[in-house]
Amino acid sequence: MKALSHPALQIGVAAVAGLAFGLIAGEWAANLKFVGDMFIRLIQMSIVPLVMASVIVATGSMTGAGTGRIAFRTFKWMFGFSIVAAILAWVLSVLIRPGSGIEFSGEVDSSLQESAGEALGWQDTLLNFVSKNIFEAMSSATMVPIIVFSLLFGVALRNQITKTGDTRVLTFIDQIQQIVLTMIRLVMYAAPIGVFCLLAALAGDVGFAVVTSALKYLGATLAGVLILFALFVVVVTLRTRLSPWKLPGKLVEQTAIAITTTSSAVTFPTVLKNTVEKVGVSQKVANFTLSVGLTMGSYGAVLNYMIVVMFLAQSGDIELSFGAIVLGMALAILLNMGTITVPGGFPVVATFLATSLDLPLEAVGLLIAVDWFAGIFRTFLNVNGDTFVAMLVANADDEIEREVYNGTRTVVAEEIELADYQDVLTRADQAD
């Protein structure tokens, strides 16, 4: 009976029960969707203040040299793995040919084509990394401009602290972070109910037929995710010399939430907590690396977007040139950096890719129909990949508590002095 009190198991049971109920109840299960949507909204409303506070506290607590060093290593690993993900997707698509012979049907919402058409190129994508109005970005949860603002704010705050020695603003923002984490922890008590209703509504609406209609597409995505996950484990093992056999137990809770909500943003609080408490990464590295990784470390998204490009080309019997393939990879990486990390962005992404590369739009309807399943694979890799990158960044500066990783030391949430913040801190919320 004690096992039933574990959050991950409760969510897993609720997910299976929700799918079963939805298949039995059919379309009636759609009446439960509002409960699941309410659960997602309760989490989403906390993401912007949590990300802002995490990045500001992380950068504001470091010296300028520390900020630059950790930022460089973070972006180096994220960009490197993103390139690997794009190349792997292309190789798998050539071998499996997911779009060949697939019959697609259904129309694409005209509003999606309009939304995709508004994106004029990579220049606009990069330009949108900076917002003219941070409050507008906050209100629309446009995360990349928020992170850029928070990074600059944190650096400026660090400079101000260095000049004046006044840490009151940093203390205030740190308290905001802790309060928001507590608020999210309270919301997570309702996670099993929310997950049950979300999956019941989904199963009642589409059933399992959507899986078989694009089996090769989903299979290619899953194969890529598993290969890249294995590559992550190998690289982390070689660099950190930590036992890979201990990783599954440390990743199971965040994996359960990731694959049931299909949202890196919703899973972020759990990832932040587990990376510190279970993996042993220092709080300052976890705050910075995971917050940035929330939108810029979506390796599963890069892999899936490139498979989408190849799927659309193959479904229309189009042979892409080398330049078009490189452009597709670049677009996949840029879209990964600029897409809001909550469910619902894929239709516009798929339509944008089709429009940019002059690929058949008709096939997008099928991809949208099965995107929930592809989203499970994407989010699984996005979430766990962020933890792996945090380990790699922390390892370079000996910021991993190996005793915590090996389970010989237990870390619990505790009050800390900001003057000691740059030390190796192992502080996070206790598991429910």
N, C-alpha and C positions, 0 to 999 in steps of 0.2 A: 504493500500500500504506500510505502514511503516513496517508491519510484514514481507514483502517480502525481506527486507534488512537484516534480521537476518541470520547470516551464517548457523546456524543449519537447518533452514527452507529451505534455498537455496540448501543445500546439500541433504536434504530429497527429495525435489522436483526433483532434478537432478537424484537421485537414482531411483525413480519410473519411471521417463521419460526414463532413460537409459534402464531399464528392458523392458518397453513396446516397445521401439524402437528396441531393440535386438530381441524380439520375432517376431516382424513384419518383420524386415529386414532379419532375418535369418543369414546365414553364411556371408553375405556381411558385417555385423556389425563388423567382425573381423578386418576390415580395420581401425577401430577407436582405436584399442587396443594400438597402439604405443603412442597415445596421453595420455592415462591413465598411461601407463608405464613411460612416461616422467615425469608426475606429481609425481608419486611415487619416482622416482629417485631424483627429486629435493628435496624431503623431506629427503630421505635416506642419501644423501650426507652430510646433516647437523647433523645427529644423533650422530656420533662419537665425533666431537668436542663439541657438546652440553652436552652429558653425561659426558665426561671427565671434562669439565669446571664446571659442576654442582657439581660433586662429590668432586673435588679438592677444590672448593670454600667452600662447605659445611663443609668438614673436616678441611681445613686450617683455617677456621674462628672460630673454636671451641677450647676450652681447651681440654686437653687429657681426662679429666673425662667426659666432655660432649659428646665427640665423642664415648667413650666406652659405655656410658649409652644409648644414642640414637641408636647406632648400635645393642646393645643387645636386646633392645625392638623391634627394627625393625625385626631382624631375628627371634626373639621368635614368634611374631605374624605371620610372613610369613610362617615359618616352621609349626606352629600349624595349620593354615588354610589349608596348603598343605596336611597335614596328614588327616584332616577332609574331604577334597575334594576326596582323594584317597579312603577312606573308604566308603563315600557316593556313589561314582561311582560303587564300588563293590556291594553294597546293591541294587542299582537301576538295575544293570545288572542282578543280580539274580532274581529280581522280574519281570522285563520287558523281559528279555532274548532277546536282540536285534538281536543276530546272529542266533537264531533258525528259521529254515525254510526259510531263505533268500537265493535266488539263486544269486550267484555271477558269473561274467564272466570277461574276459579281462586279458591281460598279464601284468606282472610287468616288468618295464624297468630293464634290467640286470645291468645297471650302479648303480641303486638304491640298488640292492642286494650287489654289491661290496662296495658301500659306507657304508652300514650298517655293512657289515662284517669286515670293518676296525676297528669298535669300539669293543674292546676285552673284556670289562667289566667295572665295576664301578671304578676300580683303574685308568683306562685310562680316564674315564670321569672326575674324580677328578683332575688328573694330568693336563688335558687340561684347568683347571681353571687358570693355570699360563702359560703365553707364554714365550718362549725363546727369542722372539723378539717382543717388543711392537709395532714396526712399521708394522710388518707383521700382527699382530692382528688388527691394525687400518685399514690396506689396505683391509682386508677381513671382516671387521665389526664383528669380534668375540668378543661379548660384555662382557662376564664374565671376561676374562683376562684383558680387558680394565678397567673394574671397579676395579679389584684387584689392578692393577697398580695405578689407580687414587686414591684409598684409601690410599695406601702406600705413594704416592707422597704428598697427602694432609696432612697426619700425619707428614711426614718429613718437609713439608713446615711450619706447625704449630710450630714444634720444632725450626726451623730456625728463625721464627719470634719472638719466645719467647727469643731466645738468643740475637738477634741483634736488634729487634724492627723495622726491615726493612720490610715494607708491599708492596713494589713495585711489586714483582712477583704476589702476591695475587690480587693487583689492576689490573694488566694486564690481568690475567685469568678471573677476574670478568667482565671486559670489553668485553672480547671474548664471554662470555656467553650472555651478553646483545645484542651484535651485531648479534650472531647466531640466537637468538630469534627473532630479528627484521627481519632478512633475511627470516626465516621460515614464519613469519607473512605475508610478501610480497608474498611468494609462495602460501599461503592459499587463496589468492584472486582468484586463478585459481582452487580451490577445486571443485566447482560445475561442471566445464567442465571436469576435470580429472575423477571425480566419474561417470559422465554420460557415458564417453567413456569406462571406465573399466566394468561397469555393462552391457552396450549394447553389448560389445564383448562377455561377459560371457553368457548372455541370448541367443545370436545368435548361440553360439557354442553348448551348452548343453540343453537349454530349461528347462522346469520344470520337465521333466521326471526323472531327477536324484534324485529329492526329494522323489518321491513316491517309488523308488526302494530300499530305505533304511530308510523308515519312522520310524521304531522302534529305529534304531540307532540314528537318529537325535532327536527323541522324548525323548529318555533316556538322551541324552546330554542336551537338553533344560530343562528337568525336574530337572536335577542336578544343572544346572546353576541357575535356579529360586530359588531352595531350598537353595543353598549356598548364593545367594544374599540376601535372606530374613534373613538368619542366620547372615550375616554381619550387616544388618540394626539393628537387635535385639541387637547384642553385642555392636555396636556403640552407640545405644540409651541408653542402660543400663549403659555403662561406661561414656559417655560424658554428659548425661542428656539433649541433644539437641533434638529439635523436628524432628522426622523422616519425617513429612509431608513437610518439606522444602527441603528435599534432591532431589526429582525429578527435580525441576527447576535448581538445581546446577549441575546436572549430564547430562542434556539433550544434551548440545553441544558436550561434549567429547564422549557421547554414539553414537550420530549421526555419528561422524567421525570414531569411532571405528568399527561400524557395516558395514560401507560402504567401508572402506579400509582394514578391517580385519588385522590390524597391530597395535600392542601396540606401536611400535617405532614411527610410523607416528603420532599417537595420543598423544605421550608424551608431546610435547610443550603445547598443549591445556590443558592437565591434570595438568601440572605444573602451568599454569596460573590460571586455575579455582580453584585449591586447595587453592591457596593463596587469590585470589580476591573474590571468592564466598563462600568458606567454612571457610576461616579465619585462616588456618594453617600458622604458621610462615614460613618465607622464608627459614630459615636454616633447619628446619625439613622437609619441602617440598622438597628442593633440595636433601637432603641425602636420605630420605625414597623413594621418587618416582624414583630417579635414580637407586637405588638398586632394587626396585620393577620392573623396566623395564624388567629385565631378571630373577630375582629370586622370583618374586611375581605373577607368572602366574598360578593362581588357576584354571582358566578355562582349561588351558592346562593339568594340572595334572588330573583333572576330566575326560577330554576327552581321554587322553592317557590310563587311566585305563579302560574306557569303550571300547576302541579299543582292549585292551588285552582280555577282556571278549567276545567281539564280534568275534574276530578271533578264540578263543577257541570254542565258541558255534557254529560257522559256520562249524567247522570241527568236531563237536560232541565230543569235548575233555573235560574231567573233570579235572580241575586244582586242584592240591594238595594245602594244606594250605601253604606250603613253596613256591610253584610257585605263589600263589596269593600275598604273602608278597613280593616276588621278583618283581612281576609286579608293585606293589605299589611303591617300592623303585626305580625301573627304571623310573617310571612316574615322581617321584619327582626329580630325578637326571637329567633326560632329560629336565625337566622344567628349571632347573638351568643352563643348558649348551646349550640350543638351541637359535640360533639367532632369535630375535623377529621381523622378517619381514616375509611376506607371502612366501611360497615356501618350508619351512622346513618339512612339515608334511609327504611327501612321504618317506623320509629317516627315519624319526622317526617311522612310522608305520612298515616299513620293518625291522628296527632294533629290534622292539619289537617282531615281528613274529620270527625272527632269534634267538633271545636270549632265547625265551621260547618254541622254536620248535613248532610253530603254523603254520597253512596253509598259505602260501604266496599268494595263488590264491585270497583270499578274500580281499587282500590289494587293488586290482584294483578298487573294488566298493567304498572303503573308500576314495580313492584319487578322484574319480569322484564326490563325494558329499562333499568334504572337504571344499569347499568355504562356504557352508551353516553352517557346524559345526564350521568353523572358525569365523563366526559371533557370535555364542554363546560363544566360548572360549574368544574372544577378549572383548566382552561386560563385562564378569566377570573379566578378567585380569585387564582391565583399571579401572573400578570402584572399584575393590578390592584394588588396590593401593591407591586410595583416602581414602578408609575406614581405611586402616592400618595407613596412615599418620595421620588421625584424632585420632586413638587410641594412637599412639606414642606421638603426640603433647599434647594430653589431660593429660598424666601422668606428664608433666612438666608445665602445664598451658600455653601451647604455641598455644592455639586456641583463636582468637579474636571473642568472642561470639557476639559482636555487628555487626561484618561483616557477620557472619553466619545468624543472625536474620534480616539482611537487613537494620539496622538502621545506618550503617556507610558504606561509599563507599571508596574502596581502588583503587588508580590509581598508575601507574608507576611513580616513582620519583627518583631523584638522592639521593644517600646515602653516608655517610662517613663510610669507612671500620672499623673505630674504634668503631662504633656503631653497627656493623654487628651482634653481639651476642644478641642484644636486639630483642624484638618481632618486626620483620619487616614485613610490609604488602606491598610488592612491586612486581608488575608484569606488563606485557604489558596490555594496555587497549584492551578491546574487539573491534574487527573490527566494 
